[in-house]
Amino acid sequence: MSRQADSIQAAELAHDTNAVLRRVRSSKRPLVITQRGRSTAVLLSITAYDKAEHERELLRLLARGEKEIAEGAGFDLDQVLADADAVLAIKQR
């Protein structure tokens, strides 16, 4: 994680779950759950989770594109743009 995450003991989470959930939603930061002094899980707001998943998917697509380029696979940009122009021209008729 890019910045230090907050942490909470599992017992505190169990004791006052609603307050912990409000804290996670309002802080927009991950909350590390610990047991016996060791990190065991991370709690995220659904907004933070969705953002992280979106960013992960973008990185996966970029990595796939880089691999295709390295292998000489994929499509030529000029041809893709020409094909797109042709499709748009047909739709405008």
C-alpha positions in Angstrom: 0.0 0.0 0.0 1.2 3.4 -0.8 0.6 4.9 2.6 0.5 3.5 6.0 -2.8 1.8 6.7 -4.7 2.0 9.9 -5.1 -1.2 11.9 -7.5 -2.6 14.4 -7.6 -5.8 16.5 -10.2 -8.4 15.5 -11.7 -8.2 19.0 -12.4 -4.5 18.5 -14.0 -5.2 15.1 -16.3 -7.8 16.7 -17.1 -5.5 19.6 -18.3 -2.5 17.6 -18.7 -3.5 14.0 -20.9 -0.6 13.0 -18.5 2.0 14.2 -15.6 0.3 12.4 -17.6 0.2 9.2 -18.4 3.9 9.5 -14.7 4.6 10.1 -13.7 2.6 6.9 -16.4 4.4 4.8 -15.5 7.9 6.0 -11.7 7.5 5.9 -11.6 5.9 2.4 -8.5 4.1 3.6 -7.9 0.4 4.1 -8.1 -1.0 7.6 -5.8 -3.9 8.5 -7.4 -6.4 10.9 -4.9 -8.0 13.3 -5.1 -11.1 15.5 -2.5 -11.8 18.1 -0.4 -8.9 16.9 -0.3 -10.1 13.3 -2.0 -8.8 10.2 -4.7 -11.2 9.0 -7.1 -9.3 6.7 -7.8 -5.9 5.1 -11.2 -4.2 5.2 -12.0 -1.7 2.4 -15.1 0.4 1.7 -16.9 -0.8 -1.4 -15.9 2.4 -3.2 -12.2 1.8 -2.5 -12.5 -1.8 -3.5 -14.2 -1.0 -6.8 -11.6 1.6 -7.6 -8.8 -0.9 -6.8 -10.4 -3.5 -9.0 -10.8 -1.0 -11.9 -7.2 0.0 -11.6 -6.1 -3.7 -11.5 -8.1 -4.5 -14.6 -6.5 -1.5 -16.5 -3.1 -2.7 -15.5 -3.9 -6.2 -16.6 -5.0 -4.9 -20.0 -1.9 -2.8 -20.3 0.3 -5.8 -19.5 -1.5 -7.8 -22.1 -1.0 -5.1 -24.7 2.7 -4.9 -23.8 3.0 -8.6 -24.2 1.3 -8.5 -27.6 3.6 -5.7 -28.8 6.7 -7.7 -27.6 5.4 -10.8 -29.5 4.7 -8.7 -32.6 1.0 -9.6 -32.3 -2.0 -7.3 -32.2 -3.1 -4.8 -34.8 -1.4 -1.9 -36.5 -2.7 1.4 -35.1 -3.0 3.0 -38.6 -5.1 0.1 -39.8 -7.3 0.2 -36.6 -7.9 3.9 -37.1 -8.7 3.5 -40.8 -11.2 0.7 -40.0 -12.8 2.9 -37.3 -13.2 5.7 -39.8 -14.8 3.4 -42.3 -17.3 2.1 -39.7 -18.2 5.7 -38.7 -18.6 6.7 -42.3 -21.0 3.9 -42.9 -23.0 4.7 -39.7 -23.3 8.4 -40.8 -25.1 7.5 -44.0 
